[in-house]
Amino acid sequence: MNIKSEGYSICYEAATTTIICQGTLRLNGMDGYKPIVELLNDVADQQPSIITLNLRQLEFLNSSGINVMSKFVISVRQKKNIEMVVQGSKNIPWQSKSLKNLQRLMPALKLEWEA
């Protein structure tokens, strides 16, 4: 499952159950994020034992995108049998605060930082 557009890409690697987000996500509202929401929900519905969300090359995520990620984390938390790892970069300013907020939504979520 892949979504590619000018400025960003979202790829799902089934072998490692990793979702890789790259580029700049400035889509308009929830309608703009609909294909991404569908991809995230499809991954969660497969109920793998672990989902890795690699955001290390996601330079920007607007408030609608943060809302999408928050809802995804909550849906994974509700399934109770999926472990979640979020990989971020300390070199990208928005990530340090926003990714810690995801951990508040799912205390078992593991954050991995790349310096």
Secondary structure, DSSP 8 states (H G I E B T S, - for coil): -EEEETTEEEEEETTTTEEEEEEEE---HHHHTHHHHHHHHHHHHT--SEEEEEEEEEEEE-HHHHHHHHHHHHHHHHHSS-EEEEEEETTSHHHHHHHHHHHHH-TT-EEEEE-
